Amino acid sequence: MTSPFRESYLNALTSGAHVLLLLVAFQIGNRNVWLGVLGAVALISFFAWRGNFRRHRLIGDTPTSRVASAAQGYVELQGTAEYAPGSQPRSKLTALPCIWYRYVVERKGSDDKWERMDAGASGDTFLLRDESGDCVIDPDGAEIHTRHRDRWTRGDYRYTEWVLLPGDPLYAIGDFSTLNTATAPLSQSRDVGALLAEWKQDRPRLLERFDLNLDGEIDLREWSLARAEARRQVLRQHDQIRQLTSAIHIMRAPKDGRLYLVANLDPDKLSRRHRIWGLVHLSIILAASTGMAYFWSGAVI
C-alpha cells in the first residue's frame, strides 16, 4: 500500500537533503564540490516541483463528478465517508471504529533516535457517498491524507495512528469504473451444474421430486426434468440479482500511474499546498542555478 503522506514526506525529505548537501559543500569549500552540490539540489527540486505542480493541476483542474453520472475513467468525487456493507473495521492501536487506519510503532534506541518496530494500514474498502449514490473506494495504492492523527508515548515506545472516520467529508480522485450487474455475464451452465450437484447430495429429496416412476433411480428422462427445473431456478435467481442492484461504482488506483488521492481535507487547500511547495522548489532551482553560474564563472568564496 502506498504511504498515505507520500507527497508530504517527499517535500520534507527533499528539504532535508538540500540542507545536508549544502553542509557538505560548506565543509569542503571546493569550487567543483559546490558545482556538484548545487546541481544535485537543482535536480532534486526539479523533480519535487514537477510532482507538486502535477498534483496542483490535477486537483485544481479536474471537475467534480456525481457518483451516479460520473464518466468511466479518471474522475474526482466529493461526498461523505461511510462503512462498506458488512464491514466495520477498528483501528489497530486504539480499537476506534473507523473506515480506514494506519499506524506506526517506534522504539527509542540507545542514541535517542526512534526506530520503527511495526507499521501497517487497513485494506478494507469503504464508501464515498454523495446525493446521487455510493462509490466503493479501494485503498490499495492510494495516497491518503487525514486530519485525524493521534500520537502518544509509553516508556521507550511511541505510537502514532491515523484514521478516517465515518461521516467525514471525503475527497477522492482516481480511476472510476461501474460494474453493471444488469448486463454482467452470469454463467447459467456453471450455476445449473452447481445446483444439480447440490441436489445430488440430498438423494432422498431428489428422488421425491423427480423419481416419477418410483423405481428408486433417476433415469435420463427424469434427469432431463431435473435439469430443466434447475435451469428455471437459476434464471430466476439471475433476474433477482440484476434487480437487487443495477450497478456498483468503484474507484481504484489508475494503471497509468496518475495520482490516486483520498482525503478528508478541503481539496482547494490541498491544491494550494502543492502550489506553494511547487513555488518553493522553483525558487530553489533558480537560486541553485544562479549559484552554479557564479562558481562556473571562476569566482571564489
C-alpha positions in Angstrom: 0.0 0.0 0.0 1.2 3.5 -0.8 2.3 5.7 2.0 -0.7 8.0 2.9 1.6 11.0 3.2 3.9 10.3 0.4 4.0 13.8 -1.1 4.2 15.5 2.3 7.1 13.2 3.3 8.7 13.9 -0.1 8.7 17.6 0.4 10.2 17.3 3.9 12.8 14.8 2.7 13.9 17.0 -0.2 14.3 19.9 2.1 16.4 17.8 4.5 18.5 16.5 1.5 19.2 20.1 0.5 20.4 21.0 3.9 22.7 18.0 4.1 24.2 18.7 0.7 24.8 22.3 1.5 26.5 21.4 4.7 28.8 19.1 2.8 29.7 21.9 0.4 30.4 24.4 3.2 32.6 21.9 5.0 34.7 21.1 1.9 34.6 24.5 0.3 35.8 23.3 -3.1 34.5 25.0 -6.3 33.8 21.7 -8.0 32.1 20.4 -5.0 29.9 23.5 -4.9 29.0 23.0 -8.6 28.1 19.3 -7.9 26.1 20.1 -4.8 24.1 22.9 -6.4 23.5 20.8 -9.5 22.1 18.0 -7.2 20.0 20.5 -5.3 18.5 21.9 -8.5 17.8 18.4 -9.9 16.1 17.2 -6.7 14.0 20.3 -6.6 13.1 19.9 -10.3 11.5 16.5 -9.6 9.8 17.8 -6.5 8.5 20.9 -8.4 7.2 18.6 -11.2 5.4 16.3 -8.7 3.8 19.2 -6.8 2.8 21.1 -9.9 1.2 17.9 -11.3 -0.8 17.4 -8.2 -1.8 21.0 -8.1 -3.1 20.9 -11.6 -4.9 17.5 -11.2 -6.7 18.5 -8.1 -7.5 22.1 -9.3 -8.4 21.3 -12.9 -10.3 18.0 -12.6 -14.1 18.8 -12.4 -16.1 17.2 -9.6 -18.5 14.5 -10.8 -21.5 12.9 -9.2 -21.3 9.2 -8.5 -24.3 8.2 -10.5 -23.4 10.1 -13.6 -19.5 10.0 -13.5 -17.8 9.1 -16.7 -15.7 5.9 -16.8 -12.0 6.7 -16.3 -10.2 9.4 -14.3 -12.6 11.4 -12.1 -12.9 13.5 -9.0 -15.6 12.8 -6.4 -16.7 14.6 -3.2 -19.0 13.2 -0.6 -19.2 11.6 2.8 -17.2 8.7 4.2 -19.3 5.6 5.1 -18.7 2.0 6.0 -18.9 -0.6 3.3 -21.8 -3.1 3.7 -20.8 -5.8 6.2 -17.6 -4.0 7.2 -16.8 -2.0 10.4 -13.1 -2.1 11.0 -11.4 -0.8 14.1 -8.1 0.9 14.3 -5.1 -1.3 15.2 -3.9 0.6 18.3 -6.9 2.2 19.9 -9.7 -0.1 18.5 -11.6 3.0 17.3 -14.4 2.3 14.8 -13.3 3.8 11.6 -13.3 3.3 7.8 -9.5 3.3 7.4 -6.5 3.4 9.6 -2.7 3.5 9.5 -0.4 3.0 12.4 3.3 3.2 13.3 5.1 1.8 16.4 8.6 3.1 17.2 11.1 2.4 19.9 13.7 4.8 21.2 17.2 3.4 20.7 20.4 3.9 22.7 21.2 7.0 20.6 17.8 8.5 21.4 16.6 8.0 17.8 13.2 6.4 17.1 13.4 3.1 15.3 10.3 1.7 13.5 9.2 -1.6 15.0 5.8 -2.1 13.4 3.6 -0.4 10.9 0.6 -1.2 8.8 -2.7 0.1 7.3 -6.1 -1.3 6.8 -7.0 -2.7 3.4 -10.8 -2.8 3.8 -12.8 -1.0 1.1 -15.2 1.8 2.2 -17.8 4.1 0.6 -17.8 7.6 -0.6 -21.5 8.7 -0.6 -22.9 11.7 -2.3 -26.6 12.7 -3.0 -26.6 10.5 -6.1 -25.2 7.2 -4.8 -22.3 5.3 -3.4 -18.8 4.6 -4.7 -16.6 1.8 -3.3 -13.1 3.2 -2.5 -10.3 0.6 -2.8 -7.5 2.0 -0.6 -4.8 -0.2 -2.2 -2.3 2.2 -3.8 -4.0 5.3 -2.6 -2.2 8.4 -1.1 -4.4 9.0 1.9 -4.4 12.3 3.8 -6.4 12.7 7.1 -6.6 15.4 9.7 -7.2 12.7 12.4 -3.9 11.8 14.0 -3.1 10.6 17.5 0.4 10.2 18.9 1.5 9.1 22.4 4.5 7.6 24.2 4.6 4.7 26.7 8.0 4.0 28.1 10.5 3.7 25.3 7.7 3.2 22.7 6.0 5.8 20.6 2.7 5.1 18.9 1.1 7.0 16.0 -2.3 6.4 14.5 -4.1 8.0 11.6 -7.8 7.3 10.8 -10.6 8.2 8.5 -14.0 8.3 10.3 -17.5 7.6 9.1 -19.2 10.8 8.4 -16.0 12.6 7.4 -16.2 14.8 4.3 -14.3 12.7 1.7 -12.5 13.8 -1.4 -11.2 11.2 -3.9 -9.5 11.4 -7.3 -8.6 8.2 -9.2 -9.8 5.6 -11.8 -13.6 5.2 -11.7 -15.5 2.3 -13.1 -19.0 0.9 -13.0 -19.8 -2.8 -12.8 -23.2 -3.1 -14.3 -24.8 -6.2 -12.8 -27.9 -5.8 -15.0 -25.7 -6.7 -18.0 -23.0 -8.6 -16.2 -22.2 -12.0 -17.6 -23.7 -14.6 -15.3 -22.8 -18.2 -16.1 -26.0 -20.2 -16.5 -24.3 -23.5 -17.2 -21.9 -23.2 -14.2 -24.7 -22.3 -11.8 -27.0 -25.0 -13.1 -24.3 -27.6 -12.6 -23.6 -26.3 -9.1 -27.3 -26.5 -8.2 -27.6 -30.1 -9.6 -24.6 -31.1 -7.6 -26.2 -29.7 -4.5 -29.4 -31.7 -5.2 -27.4 -34.9 -5.7 -26.1 -34.6 -2.1 -29.7 -35.0 -0.8 -30.7 -38.1 -2.7 -34.0 -38.8 -0.8 -35.2 -35.3 -1.6 -34.0 -35.7 -5.3 -36.0 -39.0 -5.6 -39.0 -37.5 -4.0 -39.0 -34.6 -6.5 -38.0 -36.4 -9.8 -38.4 -40.2 -9.5 -41.7 -40.2 -11.4 -41.9 -44.0 -11.8 -40.9 -44.7 -8.2 -38.2 -47.2 -9.1 -35.7 -45.7 -6.8 -33.5 -44.4 -9.6 -33.3 -41.2 -11.7 -33.4 -42.2 -15.4 -32.4 -40.0 -18.4 -36.0 -38.6 -18.8 -36.2 -37.7 -15.1 -32.8 -36.2 -15.1 -33.8 -34.0 -18.0 -36.7 -32.8 -16.0 -34.3 -32.1 -13.1 -32.0 -30.1 -15.3 -34.9 -28.1 -16.7 -36.1 -27.2 -13.2 -32.6 -26.3 -12.2 -32.3 -24.0 -15.2 -35.6 -22.3 -14.3 -34.4 -21.7 -10.8 -31.0 -20.3 -11.9 -32.7 -17.9 -14.4 -35.0 -16.7 -11.7 -32.0 -16.2 -9.3 -30.1 -14.3 -12.0 -33.1 -12.0 -12.6 -33.3 -11.3 -8.9 -29.6 -10.5 -8.7 -30.0 -8.0 -11.5 -33.0 -6.4 -9.9 -31.4 -6.0 -6.5 -28.7 -3.7 -7.7 -28.1 -2.5 -11.2 -24.6 -1.0 -10.8 -21.7 -1.0 -8.4 -19.3 2.0 -8.7 -15.7 1.6 -7.6 -12.6 3.8 -7.6 -9.1 2.2 -7.8 -5.5 3.3 -8.4 -5.1 4.3 -12.1 -3.0 1.8 -14.1 -1.1 4.6 -15.8 0.4 5.8 -12.5 -1.6 9.0 -12.2 -2.4 10.4 -8.8 -4.7 8.3 -6.7 -5.7 10.5 -3.7 -8.2 10.1 -0.9 -8.5 12.8 1.8 -10.9 14.2 4.4 -9.3 17.6 3.7 -10.6 20.5 1.6 -9.4 19.9 -2.0 -8.8 23.6 -2.5 -6.4 23.6 0.4 -4.6 20.5 -0.9 -4.2 22.2 -4.3 -2.9 25.4 -2.7 -0.4 23.4 -0.6 1.0 21.7 -3.6 1.1 25.1 -5.5 3.1 26.7 -2.6 5.5 23.8 -2.4 5.9 24.0 -6.2 6.8 27.7 -5.9 9.3 26.9 -3.1 11.1 24.3 -5.2 11.0 26.6 -8.3 12.8 29.3 -6.2 15.4 26.7 -5.0 16.0 25.7 -8.7 16.6 29.4 -9.6 18.8 30.0 -6.6 20.9 26.9 -7.3 21.2 27.8 -11.0 22.4 31.3 -10.0 25.0 29.8 -7.7 26.2 27.4 -10.3 26.6 30.2 -12.8 28.6 32.1 -10.1 31.0 29.2 -9.4 31.2 28.3 -13.1 32.5 31.8 -13.8 35.5 31.1 -11.7 34.6 33.2 -8.7 35.8 32.0 -5.3 34.1 32.1 -1.9 
